[in-house]
Amino acid sequence: MRRALAAFFALLATTGLAVSTTASAKPIQHVVGGTTAASSADAPWQALVLPPGHLCGGSILDATHVVTAAHCVYDEDTGVITSPSALTVRAGITSRFSAGQHPAVVGVTLNPAYNPYEATGDAAILTLQAPGFTLNGTTVAAIPLADASTVFDATTNLRLSGWGSTAQRSPNDTTMGTAANDLQVANGLHTSTTCATVYAPFDADQLLCAGQENKDACQGDSGGPLAVPTGGATFALAGIVSGGAGCAWPGYPGYYARVANTQLHAFLAQRGVGYAVSDPVNTSAPELTGTPTPGNRLFCELGGWSNALNYDVEFRANGTPIAYGSTTLTIPAALLGASVTCVVTAYGLSGTAEATSAPVTIAAATPSGPTVVVVPPRTTTPTIATTADTVAPRAKVIKSKCSRTVCRLDVTAIEPLPSSGLKTITGRVTTTYKVRCGKRRCAKTKTQKLKTQMIGPAVYRLTTPALRLGKHVFSLVATDLAGNRQVKATTFTKTTR
């Protein structure tokens, strides 16, 4: 993402510029390759959006509505949407220190289709206190929305504007830079097909790829406008600055929320009216499947959900938690006769919900022959022979998505029977990169821990911190509930250039 610190901005996993060095910084970008605007008439639809501790841009939709990036007004770590009273919006200015027109913000509507994990639907509507902005059509003006009928291609000269950083930076550059004091306007940005490669998988229906060497958005530009000419001096809003790796670096364009996308266009056209972020709702209950006898496995099917982004699973016996973090449970003999359920917690943009499966009772297995039943001396009660879980699971990558600075791996585990169930998957990444040693280049390595999050049935998402350009070797280790830990890590290699 491309938000920024007012005096500095750090390249992080999301886009944003923070206004104070003590604030929690998220990635945001600003214009590289532009020129200082002579007046706000060079981009009269441009708004300055100031969330607490951050710098963002916005586009004027009408006198009382401004669109910005969802990540500018939403904290994905806490699920909190910024209060309207904490936001400042200004228009009709070139200096970001000028007051300009600044009606109060009275409403924030987050696009309910926003997915912070996939960076899609990155938009929010800010509603201003009436009468809002005074639109004169010259220095303060609304911008119409591009739709499916708006024609432009790789030769079309797009216009980008904002107060973000103006310095080109490589994808692995984590030094801090300075936000522009005056509005920068860059003409001649072109759409690109490169995002499909460097940000794979890339959803071109929801994201617009644009920018080239020496011309791009950067930290501090998040939420700002990418405008397409529609004839004469008129423009339409084609994209909302969302994110990218580095700034104006060859081979790494930025990506924008695509305004012509059917869902996003409707959200913007209706000014967010009728749209609301909803808590997850369970539409069909979780279900326990498998054989409910000691030594066998139970599987927690998540059930049906709406508005859910990821999940946690917990098994309970007679109401007491016994296992967490996996959708499978290998039944120990101690659970014979117990009533077992699985509880699924679903997480949405701002809320959570729980649903519990119907209980199953753990019963003794039906004897199938003399090799299954052992009758000890002086007893008539058969004891079911069970085999301990002594074999570790093995991690397996099922999907990967890497940008220039960040990688996300979706990982599951292969569990040989009998299994106690998967406990977790952890990982590290070792990066080999080049540095200058006197007159020659030397190889250096850096190892970092991956962030682990459960996102589905027995599926974990492992996310990197910021990466340098170079060769990255991921080491993934699965651990089951019996304490068996994968000895030889699963390795996965990715190179970013």
C-alpha positions in Angstrom: 0.0 0.0 0.0 1.1 3.5 -0.5 0.5 5.7 2.6 3.3 7.7 4.2 4.9 9.4 7.2 4.6 13.2 6.9 8.4 13.7 7.1 9.4 10.1 6.3 8.0 6.9 4.9 9.0 3.4 5.2 8.4 0.7 2.7 6.3 -1.9 4.5 4.0 -4.8 3.6 1.0 -2.5 2.9 0.8 0.9 1.3 0.8 4.1 3.5 2.7 7.1 4.7 2.6 7.8 8.5 2.7 11.3 9.7 4.6 10.7 12.9 7.5 8.4 13.5 5.6 6.8 16.5 2.6 5.9 14.4 2.0 2.4 13.1 3.1 2.8 9.5 1.5 1.1 6.5 2.6 1.3 2.9 1.4 4.3 0.9 2.8 5.8 -2.3 3.5 9.1 -3.9 4.1 10.5 -7.3 7.5 9.9 -9.0 8.2 11.6 -12.3 5.8 14.4 -12.0 6.0 18.2 -11.8 4.8 20.6 -9.2 1.2 21.7 -10.0 0.9 25.3 -11.0 -2.5 25.4 -9.3 -5.1 22.9 -8.1 -6.7 23.3 -11.6 -4.0 20.8 -12.8 -6.0 18.1 -10.9 -9.1 19.8 -9.5 -10.5 16.5 -8.4 -7.6 15.8 -6.1 -8.3 15.8 -2.3 -5.8 15.5 0.6 -6.9 12.9 3.1 -5.3 12.8 6.5 -6.1 9.8 8.7 -4.5 9.9 12.2 -0.7 9.7 11.7 -0.9 9.2 7.9 -0.9 10.9 4.5 -3.3 9.8 1.8 -5.0 11.1 -1.3 -8.5 11.1 -2.5 -10.8 12.0 -5.4 -13.8 14.3 -5.3 -16.9 12.5 -6.5 -19.4 15.3 -5.7 -19.7 18.1 -3.2 -20.2 15.8 -0.2 -18.3 12.6 -1.2 -14.6 11.7 -1.6 -13.2 8.3 -2.4 -9.9 7.1 -0.9 -8.2 3.7 -0.4 -9.8 1.4 2.1 -6.4 0.7 3.6 -6.1 4.5 4.5 -9.1 4.2 6.9 -8.9 0.6 8.0 -6.5 -1.2 10.4 -6.4 -4.8 9.3 -4.6 -5.8 12.5 -7.4 -4.6 14.7 -10.4 -4.6 12.3 -11.1 -1.0 13.2 -12.5 1.5 10.7 -11.2 5.1 11.4 -13.8 7.4 13.0 -15.1 10.2 10.8 -14.2 12.8 13.4 -10.5 11.6 13.3 -10.2 12.4 9.6 -9.3 15.6 7.8 -10.1 16.2 4.1 -9.0 19.2 2.1 -9.4 20.4 -1.5 -8.5 23.3 -3.7 -4.9 23.3 -2.6 -1.4 22.6 -3.9 0.5 22.9 -0.6 -0.4 20.1 1.7 0.0 22.6 4.6 -2.8 24.9 3.2 -6.2 24.7 4.7 -8.2 25.1 1.5 -11.7 23.9 1.7 -12.1 21.5 4.6 -15.6 20.4 5.5 -16.0 18.0 8.3 -16.1 14.3 7.6 -19.3 12.8 9.0 -19.2 9.3 7.5 -16.8 6.5 6.4 -18.1 3.6 4.3 -15.6 0.8 3.7 -16.1 -1.2 0.5 -17.6 -4.4 1.9 -15.8 -6.3 -0.9 -12.3 -5.1 0.3 -10.0 -8.0 0.9 -6.8 -6.7 2.6 -5.1 -10.1 2.1 -5.5 -9.9 -1.7 -5.4 -6.1 -2.0 -8.7 -6.1 -4.0 -11.7 -3.7 -3.6 -9.4 -1.2 -2.0 -11.8 1.8 -1.7 -13.8 3.7 0.9 -16.2 6.6 0.6 -15.9 9.6 2.9 -19.1 11.6 3.4 -18.7 15.3 4.1 -20.9 17.5 6.1 -23.3 19.4 3.8 -23.0 21.6 1.9 -19.5 20.1 1.5 -17.1 21.5 -1.1 -17.9 24.5 -3.3 -17.3 23.1 -6.7 -16.3 25.8 -9.2 -15.4 23.4 -12.0 -11.9 24.9 -12.3 -9.8 24.6 -9.1 -12.2 22.3 -7.3 -14.2 19.8 -9.4 -15.8 16.4 -9.2 -14.4 13.6 -11.5 -16.7 11.2 -13.2 -16.2 7.4 -13.0 -14.7 5.4 -15.8 -16.7 2.4 -16.7 -16.6 -0.6 -19.1 -17.3 1.8 -22.1 -14.2 3.9 -21.3 -11.6 3.0 -23.9 -7.9 3.3 -23.2 -4.9 1.1 -23.8 -1.1 1.0 -23.3 -0.6 4.2 -25.4 -3.1 6.3 -23.5 -1.5 9.0 -21.3 -2.9 8.6 -17.8 -2.7 11.4 -15.2 -1.5 10.7 -11.7 -1.4 13.2 -8.8 -0.6 13.3 -5.1 1.7 14.5 -2.3 3.6 11.3 -2.0 7.4 10.7 -2.3 9.0 11.8 -5.5 12.1 9.6 -5.4 12.6 6.5 -7.4 13.3 3.5 -5.1 14.1 -0.1 -5.7 11.7 -2.8 -4.4 14.2 -3.7 -1.6 14.9 -0.1 -0.6 13.8 0.3 3.0 15.3 3.8 3.6 12.9 6.6 4.5 12.1 9.4 2.2 10.2 12.8 2.4 6.7 13.5 1.2 6.2 16.3 -1.2 5.2 19.7 0.2 3.4 20.6 -3.1 1.0 18.7 -5.2 2.8 16.7 -7.9 1.1 15.8 -11.2 2.5 13.2 -13.6 1.2 12.8 -17.1 2.0 10.0 -19.5 1.6 7.0 -17.2 0.8 3.9 -19.3 -1.0 0.7 -18.5 1.1 -2.4 -18.3 0.8 -6.2 -18.4 3.8 -6.7 -16.1 1.8 -6.9 -12.9 0.5 -10.3 -13.9 4.1 -11.5 -13.6 5.6 -9.6 -10.7 2.4 -9.8 -8.5 1.1 -13.2 -9.6 -1.6 -14.2 -9.2 -3.0 -10.8 -10.3 -6.7 -10.2 -10.8 -6.9 -7.8 -13.8 -10.7 -7.6 -13.4 -10.3 -5.9 -10.0 -6.9 -4.3 -10.4 -5.4 -1.9 -12.9 -1.7 -2.1 -13.6 0.1 1.2 -14.6 3.4 2.9 -14.4 6.8 2.6 -15.8 10.4 3.4 -15.0 10.7 6.9 -13.6 6.9 7.4 -13.5 4.8 5.9 -10.7 2.9 6.4 -7.5 4.9 6.1 -4.2 4.5 6.3 -0.4 1.9 8.9 0.4 -0.2 8.7 -2.7 -2.5 5.9 -1.5 -6.2 6.6 -2.3 -5.4 9.2 -4.9 -6.6 9.4 -8.5 -5.3 7.8 -11.7 -7.3 9.7 -14.3 -7.9 8.8 -18.0 -8.5 11.5 -20.6 -12.0 11.2 -22.2 -11.7 14.0 -24.8 -10.5 17.6 -24.7 -9.7 18.6 -21.2 -12.1 16.1 -19.5 -11.0 13.1 -17.4 -12.5 10.2 -15.7 -11.4 8.3 -12.7 -9.8 5.0 -13.9 -8.0 3.9 -10.7 -7.4 4.4 -7.0 -3.8 4.2 -5.9 -3.4 1.0 -3.9 0.1 -0.5 -3.9 3.2 -1.8 -5.6 6.8 -2.7 -4.8 9.4 0.1 -4.9 8.6 3.3 -6.8 9.1 3.9 -10.5 11.5 1.0 -10.7 11.9 -0.7 -14.1 9.7 -3.8 -14.4 7.6 -2.9 -11.3 4.6 -0.8 -12.1 2.0 0.1 -9.4 -1.5 -1.4 -9.1 -4.7 0.5 -8.6 -8.3 -0.5 -7.7 -10.0 -0.7 -11.1 -12.9 1.7 -11.0 -14.6 0.0 -14.0 -14.9 -3.2 -12.0 -18.7 -3.9 -11.8 -18.8 -4.2 -8.0 -16.5 -1.2 -7.3 -18.2 1.0 -9.9 -21.6 0.4 -8.3 -20.2 1.1 -4.8 -18.7 4.4 -6.0 -21.7 5.4 -8.1 -24.1 4.9 -5.2 -21.6 6.8 -2.9 -21.6 3.8 -0.6 -25.3 4.2 0.2 -26.8 0.8 1.0 -23.3 -0.8 1.4 -22.1 -1.8 4.9 -19.4 -4.0 6.3 -21.1 -7.0 7.8 -19.9 -9.5 10.4 -19.5 -13.1 9.3 -22.7 -15.1 9.1 -22.9 -18.8 9.4 -25.2 -20.2 6.7 -24.7 -23.9 7.3 -23.3 -25.4 10.5 -19.9 -27.0 10.8 -19.9 -30.7 10.6 -17.7 -33.5 12.1 -16.9 -36.3 9.7 -14.8 -39.3 10.0 -14.9 -42.4 12.2 -15.5 -41.5 15.9 -13.5 -44.3 17.4 -10.1 -44.1 19.1 -7.1 -44.2 16.7 -9.2 -42.7 13.8 -9.5 -39.1 12.7 -12.3 -36.6 12.9 -12.5 -33.8 10.4 -14.1 -30.4 11.0 -15.9 -29.2 7.9 -16.1 -25.4 8.3 -19.7 -25.1 7.1 -21.1 -22.3 5.0 -20.2 -18.6 5.7 -20.7 -15.2 4.2 -18.5 -12.2 4.9 -15.7 -14.3 6.2 -12.0 -13.8 5.3 -10.3 -16.5 7.5 -11.0 -19.0 10.2 -9.9 -20.7 13.4 -10.9 -24.2 14.5 -11.1 -25.6 18.0 -12.1 -29.2 19.1 -13.8 -29.6 22.4 -14.6 -32.8 24.5 -17.5 -32.5 26.9 -17.2 -28.7 26.4 -13.5 -28.5 27.3 -11.0 -27.4 24.5 -8.7 -30.2 23.6 -7.1 -29.1 20.3 -6.7 -25.8 18.4 -5.4 -24.7 15.0 -6.2 -27.7 12.8 -9.3 -29.1 11.1 -8.3 -32.7 11.9 -8.2 -34.6 15.2 -6.8 -38.0 15.8 -8.9 -39.5 18.6 -6.9 -40.7 21.6 -8.1 -43.6 23.7 -8.7 -41.3 26.6 -11.7 -39.8 24.7 -13.7 -43.0 24.7 -17.3 -42.1 25.7 -16.7 -38.3 25.3 -18.9 -36.0 23.4 -16.8 -34.1 20.8 -17.6 -30.9 18.9 -15.7 -28.5 16.7 -16.1 -24.8 17.0 -15.3 -22.6 14.0 -14.5 -18.9 14.5 -14.9 -16.8 11.3 -13.2 -13.4 11.0 -14.6 -10.7 8.8 -13.4 -7.1 8.1 -14.5 -5.9 11.5 -16.2 -8.7 13.4 -16.2 -12.4 14.2 -18.8 -15.1 14.6 -18.7 -18.7 16.0 -20.6 -21.8 15.0 -20.5 -25.2 16.6 -21.0 -28.6 15.0 -23.4 -31.2 16.3 -21.7 -33.5 18.8 -20.5 -37.0 18.1 -19.8 -39.6 20.8 -16.5 -41.4 20.8 -17.4 -45.1 20.8 -15.4 -48.4 20.9 -14.6 -49.8 17.6 -16.5 -52.9 16.4 -14.1 -55.8 16.6 -13.2 -57.1 13.2 -11.1 -60.1 14.2 -8.7 -61.5 16.8 -5.9 -59.2 15.7 -8.0 -56.2 16.7 -9.2 -57.3 20.1 -6.8 -58.1 23.0 -8.4 -59.8 26.0 -6.2 -59.5 29.0 -6.2 -62.3 31.6 -9.1 -62.3 34.2 -11.3 -59.7 32.3 -14.1 -60.0 29.9 -13.9 -56.4 28.6 -12.2 -56.1 25.2 -9.6 -53.4 24.8 -9.2 -51.9 21.4 -5.6 -51.9 20.3 -4.4 -48.5 19.2 -1.3 -47.3 17.5 0.4 -44.1 18.7 1.0 -41.2 16.3 4.8 -41.2 15.9 5.2 -39.9 12.4 5.6 -36.2 11.8 3.5 -34.4 9.1 5.1 -32.8 6.1 4.4 -29.2 4.9 3.3 -28.7 1.3 3.0 -25.4 -0.6 -0.3 -25.2 -2.6 -0.2 -21.6 -3.7 2.3 -18.7 -3.7 2.1 -15.0 -4.4 5.2 -12.9 -4.4 5.7 -9.2 -5.2 9.0 -7.4 -5.3 9.2 -7.2 -1.5 6.6 -9.6 0.0 5.7 -13.2 -0.4 2.6 -15.1 0.8 2.6 -18.9 0.8 -0.5 -21.0 1.3 0.6 -24.2 2.9 -1.1 -27.5 4.0 0.3 -30.7 5.5 0.5 -34.3 4.5 -0.4 -36.4 7.6 0.3 -40.1 7.6 -2.2 -42.3 9.6 -2.6 -42.6 12.5 -2.5 -38.8 13.1 -3.3 -36.7 16.1 -4.1 -33.7 13.9 -2.1 -30.8 12.6 -1.0 -28.3 15.3 0.7 -25.6 13.2 3.1 -24.8 10.3 6.0 -22.5 10.8 8.6 -21.1 8.5 11.6 -19.0 7.8 13.0 -17.4 4.7 16.7 -17.0 3.9 17.5 -14.4 1.3 20.8 -14.2 -0.6 21.5 -10.8 -2.1 24.5 -8.9 -3.5 26.3 -6.0 -1.9 29.4 -4.1 -2.9 32.7 -5.2 -1.2 35.3 -2.7 -2.3 35.5 -3.0 -6.1 33.6 -6.3 -6.3 30.2 -7.8 -5.4 29.8 -10.1 -2.4 26.9 -12.3 -1.5 25.1 -11.8 1.8 22.4 -13.7 3.5 19.6 -12.7 5.9 17.1 -15.0 7.6 13.7 -13.9 8.8 10.7 -15.6 10.5 7.4 -15.9 8.6 4.0 -14.8 10.0 1.6 -17.7 10.3 -2.2 -17.5 10.0 -4.9 -20.2 9.5 -7.1 -19.3 6.5 -9.0 -22.5 5.8 -9.4 -26.2 6.5 -5.8 -27.3 7.3 -4.5 -24.4 5.3 -2.1 -21.8 6.7 -0.9 -18.6 5.1 2.8 -17.8 5.8 3.7 -14.2 5.0 7.2 -12.6 4.8 8.3 -9.3 6.2 9.9 -6.9 3.7 12.3 -8.7 1.4 15.4 -7.6 -0.5 15.8 -8.4 -4.2 17.5 -11.7 -4.5 17.0 -15.5 -4.1 14.7 -16.5 -1.3 14.7 -20.0 0.2 11.7 -20.8 2.4 11.9 -23.5 5.0 8.6 -24.8 6.2 8.0 -27.1 9.2 4.8 -28.8 10.2 4.0 -30.0 13.8 1.1 -32.2 14.9 -0.8 -32.3 18.1 1.2 -35.3 19.3 4.3 -33.2 19.3 5.8 -34.8 16.2 7.8 -32.1 14.3 8.9 -32.3 10.7 12.7 -33.0 10.8 13.7 -32.2 7.3 12.0 -28.9 6.3 10.1 -28.5 3.1 11.9 -25.9 1.0 10.5 -23.6 -1.6 12.6 -21.2 -3.7 11.6 -17.8 -5.2 13.8 -15.2 -6.9 12.8 -11.5 -7.1 14.6 -9.1 -9.4 
